[in-house]
Amino acid sequence: MDDEFEAYEAGRQDGLDGRRDAARAGHAALGRDYRIGFIDGRLEVYRLLADVRKIVENGE
């Protein structure tokens, strides 16, 4: 189970950094965990940018 968490966290960090590791994403056993982590990381970035846009547009 530790391998799955490590793959997820690596994917999340890569998502936050905006880079994708094709080898990890294609891994037969752990690729799914990596890809889910990657998407979660990208969603965090999207939400952060949306919040910043809202602050800038509203002048808060």
C-alpha positions in Angstrom: 0.0 0.0 0.0 2.9 2.4 0.6 3.8 2.2 -3.1 0.4 3.4 -4.1 0.6 6.4 -1.7 4.1 7.2 -3.0 2.9 7.1 -6.6 -0.1 9.3 -5.8 2.0 11.8 -4.0 4.5 11.9 -6.8 1.7 12.5 -9.3 0.2 15.2 -7.1 3.6 17.0 -6.8 4.1 16.7 -10.6 0.6 18.1 -11.1 1.5 21.1 -8.8 4.7 21.6 -10.7 3.0 21.3 -14.1 5.0 18.4 -15.4 3.9 14.9 -16.2 6.1 11.8 -16.0 4.9 9.6 -18.9 6.8 6.5 -17.6 5.2 6.7 -14.2 1.7 7.4 -15.7 2.1 4.3 -17.9 3.3 2.0 -15.1 1.1 -1.1 -15.1 0.6 -1.4 -11.4 1.0 2.2 -10.1 0.1 4.3 -13.1 -3.5 4.8 -12.0 -2.5 6.1 -8.6 0.0 8.5 -10.2 -2.5 9.8 -12.7 -5.1 10.4 -10.0 -2.5 12.3 -7.9 -1.5 14.3 -11.0 -5.1 15.3 -11.6 -5.6 16.3 -8.0 -2.4 18.4 -8.2 -3.6 20.2 -11.3 -7.0 20.8 -9.7 -5.3 22.5 -6.8 -3.5 24.8 -9.1 -6.7 25.6 -11.0 -8.5 26.4 -7.8 -5.7 28.6 -6.6 -5.6 30.5 -9.8 -9.4 30.9 -9.8 -9.2 32.3 -6.3 -6.4 34.8 -7.3 -8.5 35.9 -10.3 -11.5 36.4 -8.1 -9.5 38.6 -5.7 -7.9 40.6 -8.5 -11.3 41.2 -10.3 -13.1 42.1 -7.1 -10.3 44.2 -5.7 -10.3 42.4 -2.4 
